[in-house]
Amino acid sequence: MKKTYCAVLLFITVLAGQNVAGAAPSPETRCSALLTVQLDGVKIHSATLQAAGQKVPGSSMPPLGEGLPPIPDVSGLPEFCRVNASAHPEPG
């Protein structure tokens, strides 16, 4: 019983020490870590941190019909991780 208590106490102390002493990963680190995610039928090509408020590259669209204005770029979003991936749900 005493050994179990000591082992649990040590485990909790180590976890607490990691949370206090270790810094949380930066947003860039967390975003780039998405490149290592393995999903069946999915290939992740890039994962880049998009700064808050900036225009999102490639988000503009041509007009949806004759006489309509083009759709403007998306902007004003909070910081996010932009992932470029392709999905191939079926073999081939």
N, C-alpha and C positions, 0 to 999 in steps of 0.2 A: 504494500500500500504506500509506504514512504517513497519507494523508487518511482512509482507511477506519479505521485504528487510532484516529485522533483522534476520528472521528465516533462510533465504538462506545464509546470511553472517555467522551466527553461524554454520550452517551445513558445509560450506566450511572450516571454521576455525578448526572445529573438525576433518574433513578429513585430512587437511594439518598437524595438530598436530599429528595425528596417523602415517602419513608417515614419519614425521621428528623424532618424539620421539620414535616410536615403531620400533624395529629391525625386519628386514625381517626374516622369519623362516629359520632355518638352512636346508641344503640339507637333513640331516637325518630326520628332522621333516616333510619336504614335502614328502619324500619318504615313511615314515611310515604312513602318512595320506592316502596313497593309499589303505591301508587295510580297510578303512571305506567306500570305493566306493561301491555302490550297483548297479549291472547291472543284468538284467534278464538273467538267464541261465549261469551266471558266478560266480565262487567261487574263490576269491583271497586267496591263501594260505600263501604267504609271499611277502614282499617287503623289499629288503635290498639294501643299498648303496654300489655300487661296486667302489672301489678306482681306480683312473686313472692309466693306465699302467699295471695293474695286469692281470694275467691269469684269464680268466673267467671259474670258476669251471664247469665241465660237458660239455664243449664246444668241446672237441676232438671227433673225429669220427673214426671208423675203416676204413680200405681201402674200396674204392667204387668198387673195382674189383680185380681179381686175379693178382698178380704181381705189384699192385699199392701201393705206400706208404700210411701210415695212414694220415689222415688230422690232422694237428697240432692244439693245443689249440689256441683259439682266445685270443690275448693280444694286448696291446698298445692302447686300446680305452680310450677316455676321461671318467671322472667320470659319472656314470649313475645309475639309479634306476632299479635294476633287480626285476622283478615281476614274481612270480610263480603262475599261475592260471590254472583252468580247465574250459572249456566251454561246456555246455550242451544245445545246441540250441533247442533241442526238449525235451518235457517231457519224463521222464522215465529213 
